[in-house]
Amino acid sequence: MKVKIKARIKRPEPENIPIATEFIKLDSFLKLANAVESGGMAKNMIFSGLAKVNGEVCTQRGRKLRPGDTVEFEGNVWRVTAEEPCI
């Protein structure tokens, strides 16, 4: 007898990364999130198809990320948020 099991992979809760500008490019975001050590490393990882934006593989290092977007890279998940204004 065969038993089919449906398994759901639980993704980690996204970590919020605030930005102070309207948008940030994907390669710069990976550096900001401390996911890579340099822009060159970010470029290579992105071109290799290792980054996802909003659940889809993204190979555009200049992809503009805005608050609400999510980025997945090497098992980590981040959400771009707007930085709170200083009062």
C-alpha angles and dihedrals in degrees: 000000000000120000120201116211123194110211125190118207108223110221118212118258110266117255111228115238112188122213126197095209135066091258143354128211117246096244091050091046092056089053092047091051090050090239092129135025100225145014090250091055090048091050093052094046092048094047088050089060096246097130127075126198116198090346097308128103110254124197096175109103090192093054107141114235120200132187109292096035119119127214126200121195131158094344095313126112125201132181120211110230135179115257113246112249117247114243 
